[in-house]
Amino acid sequence: MVSFCDAGKISRFKLLNHKITANPEPAETTRLWQTNDLPRLVKLLKTRELVTSHTAWEVYDLLRTARIMSPSETMTGNIYLDNAATSHPKPAAVYQRTLEALRCGGNAGRGGHDTSMAAERLIFAAREALADFYTVSDSSCFAFTLNATMAINTALFGLLRAGDRVVTSSMEHNAVTRPLRRLVDLGVEVEKVQADRHGRVDQQRLRQACLARSTRPTRLLVLNHCSNVNGQLQDITGLGSFCREQKILFLLDGSQSAGSFPLALETEQIDLYAAPGHKNLLGPAGTGLLYVRPGLQLEPLFYGGTGGNSHSDLQPKRMPERLECGTQNLAGIAGLLAAVEYLQEEGLDPLRRKVERHLQRLVTALVAIDGVRLYAADRISHQGDALSFTVDGLDPAEIGFRLDHEFGIAVRVGLHCAPDAHRTLGTYPQGTVRVSPGIFTKDADIATFLAAIKTMCS
C-alpha cells in the first residue's frame, strides 16, 4: 500500500498494512488514504475491527507517520511549508551522494587504504566548496559539526571565560540564549539589545551597547542574522569592521540565512560563523559548520582522536582538527557537498527570487484576511524565508493541527525555540503559526494554504 522507512514502527506497521490490504473492501480504504482522510480511515478500520490490537491514536500515528515518510507520497500528497525547521525536499543529487557515501565505506583519516583516502578527499572537497561559497581563502577555517547549535556552543564555550562581557539581541534563538544563560552562571556578563516591533535590531544601539561603560570590556558580539520567527534579516554591514576596530569578536548565527542570502565572511570581517547544513543550505540532517577566522583559537568542546598526532594526548592546535574529533558524518557531508554545488550552479539570486515571490504573495494575502495578524520583516527585501501570523480567536496550535489533519499542510506553531523573539514581537506566550516556503514550493501550494486559512477564518 505504501512505502515506510521509520525503523521504530516497521513491525507494527507491517501488521496494520496486512490488515488493511486484506480488507474485503480495499477500494474504500485506498480512497481514504489517497485523499489524505486519515481520521475517517482510522474510524473505518475500527468499525471493521481490523485494528483491535491498537488504540485509535496509535493507528492514526502509524498511518500519519507512514504518510509523511513515504517519499512518493510526500512529494505529491502533502504540502510542506516548514522549511525553516528543515528544508524538504532536497535536490536529487543530495539523496544520491548521501547514499553513495554510505555504500562506499571508509573512515577519513583512519587508514591509508583507498576507501579511507576517498573519504578524506570527499571531506576536503566539501570544505573547499564551503570556502568558495563563503569566499574564504583557507578552507581549514571550517569545522564540521552536527548542527548550528553544536557550532554555537563550540564557539561560545570555546571562547568565553568568567569576567568576559557579551552583547547580543532580543531576537536570538535558544541555541544562543541557553548557552549564554549557562555562561552567566559561570561569571560571564550578557547584555541584550532590544529589537523593535518588527524584530529589527538597530545597529547604532548594538554599537552603543558594545562601547557602554562597564567594569568589563566587551569580548563578543553575538547576533542572529535572520529571525526564525518572523524572518527579519538584520543589517550587518560594517558591524564586522566596527568590532575589529574595537577588538571585539563577532559571532554571526546564520541558521536562517545560510543558503538564502550571499555572505562573504572575510569581506564582512566576521570572526565566528555558525550554520546548519540541513536548512536552506539544502543538505542532510546531522550536518553543520563553524567558521573560525585565521589566528583565532578556541578551546575544543570535545576531545579525542583526530586521525593524526596519535602519539600525543593533547588536542591538536591547528584547524580543523582542533574542533573535530571522532568519526565524521561522511554521508551527511557528502550530501552537503552536493547541496552546496547545487546552490552554486543554480545561483542564490534566482533561487531567492522564487521564494521571495511566494513570500510577497503570502504577505499580501494574509494581511487582507479579517482577523489575521501578520508578523513579518519591515520590508520584503529584509524578509527571510519564514514569516508568522496569528488569527483572532484561534489558538496557533489549533490552526496548525487543522492545517495538518484537514488540509495536509505542514507548518510550525508555538514559540519556535525563541521565546525572547516572541516577547519582542508581542506574541508570547501563545506563539504564532509560522509558514516557510522553500525553493521547491509551488504556486499551487501557496494557493491551497491561503484557501485553508480563509476557510478557518470564515
SULPEHU-V194866 format. One record per residue. N is the residue number from 1. RES is the residue in one letter. SS is DSSP state (helix for helix, strand for strand, loop for the rest). PHI is phi as a letter, one per 40 degrees, with the letter a starting at -180 (* if undefined). OMEGA is omega in whole degrees, 0 to 359 (none if undefined). Layout:
n=N res=RES ss=SS phi=PHI omega=OMEGA
n=N res=RES ss=SS phi=PHI omega=OMEGA
This chain:
n=1 res=M ss=loop phi=* omega=179
n=2 res=V ss=loop phi=a omega=169
n=3 res=S ss=loop phi=c omega=188
n=4 res=F ss=loop phi=a omega=185
n=5 res=C ss=loop phi=b omega=174
n=6 res=D ss=loop phi=c omega=189
n=7 res=A ss=helix phi=d omega=183
n=8 res=G ss=helix phi=c omega=185
n=9 res=K ss=helix phi=b omega=186
n=10 res=I ss=helix phi=d omega=185
n=11 res=S ss=helix phi=c omega=179
n=12 res=R ss=helix phi=c omega=182
n=13 res=F ss=helix phi=c omega=179
n=14 res=K ss=helix phi=d omega=179
n=15 res=L ss=helix phi=c omega=180
n=16 res=L ss=helix phi=c omega=181
n=17 res=N ss=helix phi=c omega=178
n=18 res=H ss=helix phi=c omega=181
n=19 res=K ss=helix phi=c omega=180
n=20 res=I ss=helix phi=c omega=183
n=21 res=T ss=helix phi=c omega=177
n=22 res=A ss=loop phi=c omega=182
n=23 res=N ss=loop phi=c omega=179
n=24 res=P ss=loop phi=d omega=180
n=25 res=E ss=loop phi=b omega=185
n=26 res=P ss=helix phi=c omega=184
n=27 res=A ss=helix phi=c omega=182
n=28 res=E ss=helix phi=c omega=179
n=29 res=T ss=helix phi=c omega=178
n=30 res=T ss=helix phi=c omega=180
n=31 res=R ss=helix phi=c omega=180
n=32 res=L ss=helix phi=c omega=177
n=33 res=W ss=helix phi=c omega=185
n=34 res=Q ss=helix phi=c omega=178
n=35 res=T ss=loop phi=c omega=176
n=36 res=N ss=loop phi=g omega=180
n=37 res=D ss=loop phi=c omega=185
n=38 res=L ss=helix phi=c omega=178
n=39 res=P ss=helix phi=d omega=180
n=40 res=R ss=helix phi=c omega=177
n=41 res=L ss=helix phi=c omega=178
n=42 res=V ss=helix phi=c omega=179
n=43 res=K ss=helix phi=c omega=180
n=44 res=L ss=helix phi=c omega=180
n=45 res=L ss=helix phi=c omega=178
n=46 res=K ss=helix phi=c omega=181
n=47 res=T ss=helix phi=d omega=182
n=48 res=R ss=loop phi=c omega=176
n=49 res=E ss=loop phi=f omega=178
n=50 res=L ss=loop phi=c omega=184
n=51 res=V ss=loop phi=b omega=184
n=52 res=T ss=loop phi=c omega=181
n=53 res=S ss=loop phi=c omega=181
n=54 res=H ss=loop phi=b omega=170
n=55 res=T ss=loop phi=c omega=180
n=56 res=A ss=helix phi=c omega=182
n=57 res=W ss=helix phi=c omega=179
n=58 res=E ss=helix phi=c omega=179
n=59 res=V ss=helix phi=c omega=180
n=60 res=Y ss=helix phi=c omega=181
n=61 res=D ss=helix phi=c omega=178
n=62 res=L ss=helix phi=c omega=182
n=63 res=L ss=helix phi=c omega=182
n=64 res=R ss=helix phi=c omega=178
n=65 res=T ss=helix phi=c omega=178
n=66 res=A ss=helix phi=c omega=180
n=67 res=R ss=helix phi=c omega=182
n=68 res=I ss=helix phi=c omega=188
n=69 res=M ss=helix phi=c omega=178
n=70 res=S ss=loop phi=c omega=184
n=71 res=P ss=helix phi=d omega=182
n=72 res=S ss=helix phi=c omega=182
n=73 res=E ss=helix phi=c omega=181
n=74 res=T ss=helix phi=c omega=182
n=75 res=M ss=helix phi=c omega=188
n=76 res=T ss=helix phi=b omega=189
n=77 res=G ss=loop phi=c omega=184
n=78 res=N ss=loop phi=b omega=177
n=79 res=I ss=strand phi=b omega=185
n=80 res=Y ss=strand phi=b omega=179
n=81 res=L ss=loop phi=b omega=180
n=82 res=D ss=strand phi=b omega=183
n=83 res=N ss=loop phi=c omega=176
n=84 res=A ss=loop phi=c omega=176
n=85 res=A ss=loop phi=c omega=172
n=86 res=T ss=loop phi=a omega=183
n=87 res=S ss=loop phi=c omega=179
n=88 res=H ss=loop phi=a omega=354
n=89 res=P ss=loop phi=c omega=176
n=90 res=K ss=loop phi=c omega=171
n=91 res=P ss=loop phi=d omega=184
n=92 res=A ss=helix phi=d omega=182
n=93 res=A ss=helix phi=c omega=180
n=94 res=V ss=helix phi=c omega=178
n=95 res=Y ss=helix phi=c omega=184
n=96 res=Q ss=helix phi=c omega=184
n=97 res=R ss=helix phi=c omega=177
n=98 res=T ss=helix phi=c omega=180
n=99 res=L ss=helix phi=c omega=178
n=100 res=E ss=helix phi=d omega=181
n=101 res=A ss=helix phi=c omega=178
n=102 res=L ss=helix phi=c omega=183
n=103 res=R ss=helix phi=c omega=186
n=104 res=C ss=helix phi=c omega=185
n=105 res=G ss=loop phi=g omega=179
n=106 res=G ss=loop phi=g omega=180
n=107 res=N ss=loop phi=b omega=185
n=108 res=A ss=loop phi=d omega=177
n=109 res=G ss=loop phi=g omega=182
n=110 res=R ss=loop phi=b omega=178
n=111 res=G ss=loop phi=i omega=178
n=112 res=G ss=loop phi=b omega=181
n=113 res=H ss=loop phi=c omega=188
n=114 res=D ss=helix phi=c omega=184
n=115 res=T ss=helix phi=c omega=177
n=116 res=S ss=helix phi=c omega=180
n=117 res=M ss=helix phi=c omega=178
n=118 res=A ss=helix phi=c omega=178
n=119 res=A ss=helix phi=c omega=180
n=120 res=E ss=helix phi=c omega=179
n=121 res=R ss=helix phi=c omega=179
n=122 res=L ss=helix phi=c omega=180
n=123 res=I ss=helix phi=c omega=177
n=124 res=F ss=helix phi=c omega=179
n=125 res=A ss=helix phi=c omega=178
n=126 res=A ss=helix phi=c omega=178
n=127 res=R ss=helix phi=c omega=179
n=128 res=E ss=helix phi=c omega=179
n=129 res=A ss=helix phi=c omega=178
n=130 res=L ss=helix phi=c omega=178
n=131 res=A ss=helix phi=c omega=178
n=132 res=D ss=helix phi=c omega=182
n=133 res=F ss=helix phi=c omega=182
n=134 res=Y ss=loop phi=b omega=181
n=135 res=T ss=loop phi=f omega=177
n=136 res=V ss=loop phi=b omega=186
n=137 res=S ss=loop phi=c omega=184
n=138 res=D ss=loop phi=b omega=184
n=139 res=S ss=helix phi=c omega=179
n=140 res=S ss=helix phi=c omega=176
n=141 res=C ss=helix phi=c omega=181
n=142 res=F ss=strand phi=c omega=172
n=143 res=A ss=strand phi=b omega=177
n=144 res=F ss=strand phi=c omega=178
n=145 res=T ss=strand phi=b omega=178
n=146 res=L ss=loop phi=c omega=183
n=147 res=N ss=loop phi=a omega=179
n=148 res=A ss=helix phi=c omega=180
n=149 res=T ss=helix phi=c omega=177
n=150 res=M ss=helix phi=c omega=179
n=151 res=A ss=helix phi=c omega=180
n=152 res=I ss=helix phi=c omega=178
n=153 res=N ss=helix phi=c omega=178
n=154 res=T ss=helix phi=c omega=180
n=155 res=A ss=helix phi=c omega=185
n=156 res=L ss=helix phi=c omega=182
n=157 res=F ss=helix phi=c omega=177
n=158 res=G ss=helix phi=c omega=185
n=159 res=L ss=helix phi=b omega=192
n=160 res=L ss=loop phi=c omega=178
n=161 res=R ss=loop phi=b omega=177
n=162 res=A ss=loop phi=d omega=182
n=163 res=G ss=loop phi=g omega=178
n=164 res=D ss=loop phi=c omega=179
n=165 res=R ss=strand phi=b omega=182
n=166 res=V ss=strand phi=b omega=172
n=167 res=V ss=strand phi=b omega=178
n=168 res=T ss=strand phi=a omega=184
n=169 res=S ss=strand phi=b omega=179
n=170 res=S ss=loop phi=c omega=182
n=171 res=M ss=loop phi=b omega=185
n=172 res=E ss=loop phi=c omega=174
n=173 res=H ss=loop phi=c omega=177
n=174 res=N ss=helix phi=c omega=175
n=175 res=A ss=helix phi=c omega=175
n=176 res=V ss=helix phi=b omega=188
n=177 res=T ss=helix phi=c omega=181
n=178 res=R ss=helix phi=c omega=174
n=179 res=P ss=helix phi=d omega=178
n=180 res=L ss=helix phi=c omega=178
n=181 res=R ss=helix phi=c omega=178
n=182 res=R ss=helix phi=c omega=180
n=183 res=L ss=helix phi=c omega=173
n=184 res=V ss=helix phi=c omega=177
n=185 res=D ss=helix phi=c omega=182
n=186 res=L ss=loop phi=c omega=174
n=187 res=G ss=loop phi=h omega=177
n=188 res=V ss=loop phi=c omega=177
n=189 res=E ss=strand phi=c omega=181
n=190 res=V ss=strand phi=b omega=174
n=191 res=E ss=strand phi=b omega=179
n=192 res=K ss=strand phi=b omega=176
n=193 res=V ss=strand phi=c omega=183
n=194 res=Q ss=loop phi=c omega=175
n=195 res=A ss=loop phi=c omega=178
n=196 res=D ss=loop phi=c omega=187
n=197 res=R ss=loop phi=c omega=175
n=198 res=H ss=loop phi=c omega=184
n=199 res=G ss=loop phi=g omega=180
n=200 res=R ss=loop phi=c omega=179
n=201 res=V ss=loop phi=c omega=181
n=202 res=D ss=loop phi=c omega=184
n=203 res=Q ss=helix phi=c omega=179
n=204 res=Q ss=helix phi=c omega=178
n=205 res=R ss=helix phi=c omega=176
n=206 res=L ss=helix phi=c omega=181
n=207 res=R ss=helix phi=c omega=178
n=208 res=Q ss=helix phi=c omega=179
n=209 res=A ss=helix phi=c omega=179
n=210 res=C ss=helix phi=c omega=183
n=211 res=L ss=helix phi=c omega=184
n=212 res=A ss=loop phi=d omega=177
n=213 res=R ss=loop phi=c omega=182
n=214 res=S ss=loop phi=a omega=176
n=215 res=T ss=loop phi=c omega=182
n=216 res=R ss=loop phi=b omega=173
n=217 res=P ss=loop phi=c omega=180
n=218 res=T ss=strand phi=c omega=179
n=219 res=R ss=strand phi=c omega=189
n=220 res=L ss=strand phi=a omega=168
n=221 res=L ss=strand phi=b omega=179
n=222 res=V ss=strand phi=b omega=184
n=223 res=L ss=strand phi=b omega=172
n=224 res=N ss=strand phi=c omega=183
n=225 res=H ss=loop phi=c omega=183
n=226 res=C ss=strand phi=a omega=184
n=227 res=S ss=loop phi=c omega=174
n=228 res=N ss=loop phi=c omega=180
n=229 res=V ss=loop phi=c omega=182
n=230 res=N ss=loop phi=b omega=175
n=231 res=G ss=loop phi=g omega=180
n=232 res=Q ss=strand phi=c omega=177
n=233 res=L ss=strand phi=c omega=181
n=234 res=Q ss=loop phi=c omega=175
n=235 res=D ss=loop phi=c omega=181
n=236 res=I ss=loop phi=b omega=182
n=237 res=T ss=loop phi=d omega=177
n=238 res=G ss=loop phi=g omega=181
n=239 res=L ss=helix phi=c omega=180
n=240 res=G ss=helix phi=c omega=180
n=241 res=S ss=helix phi=c omega=176
n=242 res=F ss=helix phi=c omega=180
n=243 res=C ss=helix phi=c omega=180
n=244 res=R ss=helix phi=c omega=178
n=245 res=E ss=helix phi=c omega=183
n=246 res=Q ss=loop phi=c omega=181
n=247 res=K ss=loop phi=f omega=175
n=248 res=I ss=loop phi=b omega=178
n=249 res=L ss=strand phi=c omega=185
n=250 res=F ss=strand phi=b omega=176
n=251 res=L ss=strand phi=b omega=179
n=252 res=L ss=strand phi=b omega=176
n=253 res=D ss=strand phi=c omega=183
n=254 res=G ss=loop phi=c omega=187
n=255 res=S ss=loop phi=d omega=183
n=256 res=Q ss=loop phi=b omega=182
n=257 res=S ss=loop phi=b omega=182
n=258 res=A ss=loop phi=c omega=181
n=259 res=G ss=loop phi=g omega=178
n=260 res=S ss=loop phi=b omega=182
n=261 res=F ss=loop phi=b omega=179
n=262 res=P ss=loop phi=c omega=181
n=263 res=L ss=loop phi=a omega=176
n=264 res=A ss=loop phi=b omega=189
n=265 res=L ss=loop phi=c omega=182
n=266 res=E ss=loop phi=c omega=179
n=267 res=T ss=loop phi=c omega=180
n=268 res=E ss=loop phi=c omega=178
n=269 res=Q ss=loop phi=f omega=177
n=270 res=I ss=loop phi=c omega=183
n=271 res=D ss=loop phi=c omega=182
n=272 res=L ss=strand phi=b omega=183
n=273 res=Y ss=strand phi=a omega=180
n=274 res=A ss=strand phi=b omega=179
n=275 res=A ss=strand phi=a omega=173
n=276 res=P ss=strand phi=c omega=176
n=277 res=G ss=loop phi=c omega=193
n=278 res=H ss=loop phi=c omega=180
n=279 res=K ss=loop phi=c omega=185
n=280 res=N ss=loop phi=c omega=168
n=281 res=L ss=loop phi=c omega=170
n=282 res=L ss=loop phi=g omega=179
n=283 res=G ss=loop phi=c omega=180
n=284 res=P ss=loop phi=c omega=171
n=285 res=A ss=loop phi=c omega=181
n=286 res=G ss=loop phi=g omega=178
n=287 res=T ss=loop phi=b omega=177
n=288 res=G ss=strand phi=a omega=182
n=289 res=L ss=strand phi=a omega=172
n=290 res=L ss=strand phi=b omega=174
n=291 res=Y ss=strand phi=c omega=177
n=292 res=V ss=strand phi=b omega=184
n=293 res=R ss=loop phi=c omega=180
n=294 res=P ss=loop phi=d omega=178
n=295 res=G ss=loop phi=g omega=179
n=296 res=L ss=loop phi=c omega=182
n=297 res=Q ss=loop phi=b omega=178
n=298 res=L ss=loop phi=b omega=168
n=299 res=E ss=loop phi=c omega=182
n=300 res=P ss=loop phi=c omega=173
n=301 res=L ss=loop phi=c omega=178
n=302 res=F ss=loop phi=b omega=178
n=303 res=Y ss=loop phi=b omega=178
n=304 res=G ss=loop phi=i omega=183
n=305 res=G ss=loop phi=c omega=179
n=306 res=T ss=loop phi=b omega=182
n=307 res=G ss=loop phi=g omega=179
n=308 res=G ss=loop phi=a omega=181
n=309 res=N ss=loop phi=f omega=186
n=310 res=S ss=loop phi=c omega=180
n=311 res=H ss=loop phi=c omega=186
n=312 res=S ss=loop phi=b omega=175
n=313 res=D ss=loop phi=c omega=177
n=314 res=L ss=loop phi=b omega=176
n=315 res=Q ss=loop phi=c omega=180
n=316 res=P ss=loop phi=d omega=179
n=317 res=K ss=loop phi=c omega=184
n=318 res=R ss=loop phi=c omega=175
n=319 res=M ss=loop phi=c omega=0
n=320 res=P ss=loop phi=c omega=184
n=321 res=E ss=helix phi=d omega=182
n=322 res=R ss=helix phi=c omega=184
n=323 res=L ss=helix phi=b omega=180
n=324 res=E ss=loop phi=b omega=174
n=325 res=C ss=loop phi=a omega=185
n=326 res=G ss=loop phi=g omega=182
n=327 res=T ss=loop phi=c omega=180
n=328 res=Q ss=loop phi=c omega=176
n=329 res=N ss=loop phi=c omega=187
n=330 res=L ss=helix phi=d omega=181
n=331 res=A ss=helix phi=c omega=178
n=332 res=G ss=helix phi=c omega=180
n=333 res=I ss=helix phi=c omega=176
n=334 res=A ss=helix phi=c omega=178
n=335 res=G ss=helix phi=c omega=178
n=336 res=L ss=helix phi=c omega=176
n=337 res=L ss=helix phi=d omega=179
n=338 res=A ss=helix phi=c omega=181
n=339 res=A ss=helix phi=c omega=180
n=340 res=V ss=helix phi=c omega=177
n=341 res=E ss=helix phi=c omega=177
n=342 res=Y ss=helix phi=c omega=180
n=343 res=L ss=helix phi=c omega=179
n=344 res=Q ss=helix phi=c omega=181
n=345 res=E ss=helix phi=c omega=182
n=346 res=E ss=helix phi=c omega=182
n=347 res=G ss=loop phi=g omega=181
n=348 res=L ss=helix phi=c omega=183
n=349 res=D ss=helix phi=c omega=177
n=350 res=P ss=helix phi=c omega=179
n=351 res=L ss=helix phi=c omega=179
n=352 res=R ss=helix phi=c omega=180
n=353 res=R ss=helix phi=c omega=177
n=354 res=K ss=helix phi=c omega=183
n=355 res=V ss=helix phi=c omega=182
n=356 res=E ss=helix phi=c omega=177
n=357 res=R ss=helix phi=c omega=177
n=358 res=H ss=helix phi=c omega=181
n=359 res=L ss=helix phi=c omega=179
n=360 res=Q ss=helix phi=c omega=179
n=361 res=R ss=helix phi=c omega=178
n=362 res=L ss=helix phi=c omega=181
n=363 res=V ss=helix phi=c omega=183
n=364 res=T ss=helix phi=c omega=184
n=365 res=A ss=helix phi=c omega=184
n=366 res=L ss=helix phi=c omega=181
n=367 res=V ss=helix phi=c omega=180
n=368 res=A ss=loop phi=c omega=181
n=369 res=I ss=loop phi=c omega=180
n=370 res=D ss=loop phi=d omega=177
n=371 res=G ss=loop phi=g omega=181
n=372 res=V ss=strand phi=c omega=174
n=373 res=R ss=strand phi=b omega=185
n=374 res=L ss=strand phi=c omega=176
n=375 res=Y ss=strand phi=b omega=185
n=376 res=A ss=loop phi=b omega=180
n=377 res=A ss=loop phi=c omega=182
n=378 res=D ss=loop phi=c omega=175
n=379 res=R ss=loop phi=a omega=187
n=380 res=I ss=helix phi=c omega=179
n=381 res=S ss=helix phi=c omega=177
n=382 res=H ss=helix phi=b omega=185
n=383 res=Q ss=strand phi=c omega=172
n=384 res=G ss=loop phi=c omega=189
n=385 res=D ss=loop phi=c omega=179
n=386 res=A ss=loop phi=b omega=170
n=387 res=L ss=strand phi=a omega=184
n=388 res=S ss=strand phi=b omega=175
n=389 res=F ss=strand phi=a omega=171
n=390 res=T ss=strand phi=b omega=177
n=391 res=V ss=strand phi=b omega=180
n=392 res=D ss=loop phi=d omega=176
n=393 res=G ss=loop phi=g omega=180
n=394 res=L ss=strand phi=b omega=176
n=395 res=D ss=loop phi=c omega=178
n=396 res=P ss=helix phi=d omega=180
n=397 res=A ss=helix phi=c omega=179
n=398 res=E ss=helix phi=c omega=180
n=399 res=I ss=helix phi=c omega=180
n=400 res=G ss=helix phi=c omega=179
n=401 res=F ss=helix phi=c omega=182
n=402 res=R ss=helix phi=c omega=177
n=403 res=L ss=helix phi=d omega=181
n=404 res=D ss=helix phi=c omega=190
n=405 res=H ss=helix phi=c omega=184
n=406 res=E ss=helix phi=c omega=187
n=407 res=F ss=helix phi=b omega=179
n=408 res=G ss=loop phi=g omega=182
n=409 res=I ss=strand phi=b omega=181
n=410 res=A ss=strand phi=c omega=172
n=411 res=V ss=loop phi=b omega=175
n=412 res=R ss=strand phi=b omega=180
n=413 res=V ss=strand phi=b omega=176
n=414 res=G ss=strand phi=h omega=184
n=415 res=L ss=loop phi=c omega=172
n=416 res=H ss=loop phi=f omega=180
n=417 res=C ss=loop phi=f omega=181
n=418 res=A ss=loop phi=a omega=184
n=419 res=P ss=helix phi=c omega=178
n=420 res=D ss=helix phi=c omega=179
n=421 res=A ss=helix phi=c omega=179
n=422 res=H ss=helix phi=c omega=175
n=423 res=R ss=helix phi=c omega=180
n=424 res=T ss=helix phi=c omega=183
n=425 res=L ss=helix phi=c omega=181
n=426 res=G ss=loop phi=g omega=182
n=427 res=T ss=loop phi=b omega=177
n=428 res=Y ss=loop phi=c omega=9
n=429 res=P ss=loop phi=b omega=187
n=430 res=Q ss=loop phi=c omega=180
n=431 res=G ss=loop phi=g omega=184
n=432 res=T ss=strand phi=a omega=166
n=433 res=V ss=strand phi=c omega=180
n=434 res=R ss=strand phi=b omega=177
n=435 res=V ss=strand phi=b omega=184
n=436 res=S ss=strand phi=a omega=177
n=437 res=P ss=loop phi=c omega=178
n=438 res=G ss=loop phi=b omega=185
n=439 res=I ss=loop phi=c omega=179
n=440 res=F ss=loop phi=b omega=176
n=441 res=T ss=loop phi=c omega=181
n=442 res=K ss=loop phi=b omega=176
n=443 res=D ss=helix phi=d omega=180
n=444 res=A ss=helix phi=c omega=178
n=445 res=D ss=helix phi=c omega=179
n=446 res=I ss=helix phi=c omega=179
n=447 res=A ss=helix phi=c omega=180
n=448 res=T ss=helix phi=c omega=179
n=449 res=F ss=helix phi=c omega=181
n=450 res=L ss=helix phi=c omega=177
n=451 res=A ss=helix phi=c omega=178
n=452 res=A ss=helix phi=c omega=179
n=453 res=I ss=helix phi=c omega=178
n=454 res=K ss=helix phi=c omega=179
n=455 res=T ss=helix phi=c omega=181
n=456 res=M ss=helix phi=c omega=181
n=457 res=C ss=helix phi=c omega=185
n=458 res=S ss=loop phi=c omega=none
